[in-house]
């Protein structure tokens, strides 16, 4: 049984700048929330989708996220969006975002600073939140996460390390966490996590990039 039922739905696939898949998520109008968190009629968005439970030919489509099961009823749309659309999605803007991007591009062509401080802050916050979540799964406490994410470059480096690990250990994601904790001769027998905590995130990032492109 689904936790949330939505209509007029969108199945959104987000892609990175290099066209690599970031993830899929849902947006739609709520019919029923059996968890009682949202009232019917409001527009809601899901966390990243982990799996589709039903076949595409079914009358409704059912998806599993980390904590909920979502059922999409009636007509809906599957759309692709660039990573630059994620802040709009997070702020609850109804998709698709093509017209927004076209409008922003037109204003930029006229010399306007259309990104602006608030959107830049939103993008940076999304990145920082994602990096913090990654560090949490690696077993780092709040103080360690705060220390590692002191500036934007460190946030980007953490995301880069995570991306490389996901590619290198694509067949067994658990080995990525194991690798981080094991002593490594490349780091003078320290573990990658110890190097990260020492503040030398760039050393780990470059090591992984080298092995990724020279595998």
N, C-alpha and C positions, 0 to 999 in steps of 0.2 A: 504494500500500500504506500502510495506517495505521501511525502510530508507536505509538499506544496504543489498546487495545480495552477498552471498559468495558461493564458490565451494570448492571441496576437503576439506571438513569441518570436524571438530572434535567437538563433544558434550562431554565436560569433566566434570565428577563428582568428586569433591574433598572431601576426607574423613579425619577426624581428626585421631589422633593416637588410640583413643578408638573406631574407626569405626563409629562415629557419622557423619552425613552428614554436610559438611560445606556449599556447594553450587554447582551450575552448571554454566558453562560458555562456550563460543564458541571460536573457532579458525579456520581460513580458509583463502583462497585466495579471495580477493575482486574482484567482477565483476562490481558492481556499488554502488556508495555512493551518494544517492540523497541529502544528507546534504552537500556534497562537501568538506568534511574534508580530505578524503583520495583519492588517485588516484587508478584507476583500476590496478590489477596485484600485488599489495602489499599484504603482509600477515597482517591480522588484528585480534584483539582479543576483545571480548565483556566484558562489566561489568557483574556482576552476573545476571543470568536469573531469572525473576520473574514468568513467566508463558509460557507454550507452547500454541500457538493459534490454531494450526492445529492438526489433527489426525496423528498418526504414519504411517498410510497407504497412506497418501497423497503423491503426486509426489514430492512436496517440503515440507519442514517443516519450520514453522514460529514461532519465539520466541520473547517475549517481555522482554526487560530490563527496567531499570528505565527511560531512556530517549529515547530509540530507539526500532524499530522493525526490526528484522533480519530475512532474508529468506535464508534458506540453500537449494541449488539446486544440483542435481546430487548425486553421491555416497558420503557417509560420514561414519564416525565411531563414535560410542559411547564408551568412555573409562573411566575407573575409575583410579584415581591417588591419592596417599597419600598427606597429607598436605605439605610434604617436597618438592613436585613438584611445589608449588605455586611460589617460587622465579624464577624458570626457565620460567614459564608461564608469569610472570610479566615482565621479561626481553626480551620477544618476541621469546623464543626458541620454535621451532615447535615441537608439541607432536608427538608420545607418548614419555615418559621419562624413560621407562623401561631400555633401554640400558645405559642411563646416570647413573641411580642408580646402575646398575650392575658394571659399570666401577668404580664408586666411592667406592663401597663396596670392590672391588678387590684391589684398591689402599690402602684403609684403612687397609685391611688384611696384606698388606706389610709394614705397619707402617707409611704411608704417612698421613700428615694432609691435607686431600682433601677438607674439608669445607673451610678453609682459611678465612682470614680477610674480604674480599669483600663480600663473600656469607653470612657470619654471619651478616655483616652490613646490607645486603639486607633484610634478615629475620627479623632483629630487626626493620628496617624501616617499613616493611609491618605491623608488629604488632603495632608499634607506630601510623601509619597512621590509622589503623583500630580502635584503642582505641580513637584516637582524633575524628574520625567520630562519634563514639558512644557518647562521651561526648558532642559533638555538638548537637546531637539529644536530649540530656537531657537538653539542654538549657544553657550550660556553655559557657562563652565567651573565646576568645583566650588566655587571661592572665590566666584564671582559668585552661584551658586545659593544658597549658604549665607547670603550677605549679604542676598539678596532675601527669604529665608524666615525671617527672624529672629523673627517673631511670628505669631500665628494670623491676625490681620487681613490681613497681607501674603500669607499663604498663600491665604486666601479671595479676595483681590483678583486674584492670579495666575490662579486657577481661573475667576474671573468674566471676565477678559480673554480667556482661552482659549475659553470658551463663546461669548462674543460674536463672536470671530473665526470660529469654526466655523459660526455662523449666517450672518454677513455674507458669508463666502466659501464658502458651502456647495457651490457649483458647481465651485469650483477651490480645494482646500485649500492648494495650493502658493502661491497668491497671498497667503494669510494671513502666511506667513513672509516673503515679499517686502515686504509692507506694513510689517511690523515694522522692517525694515532701511532703508527709504527715508526720506530727509529729509521732514519734514512741516511745512507752514506753521503748522499749529495748535500745534505745539510749538517755534515760533521756529526752524524749519528743522533741528531735531534729529530723529533718528529715534525711534520709539516705544521701541525697545530702549534707546537712550541715556537717555530719560526714566525708564524702568524702573530702569536701573542707577544713576541719580542718587538713587533712593529715592522718587520721586514716582509710585508705582504707581497711586495713586488718580486721578491726573490722566488717565492712559491709560484706566483703567476707566470713568470718567465720560464721557470723549470717545466711547468705543465704545458705551456705553449710550445716549447721546444719539442717535447715528446709527442705532442699532438700532431705537429706538422712534420715530424721526422720518424713517425712510427713505421 
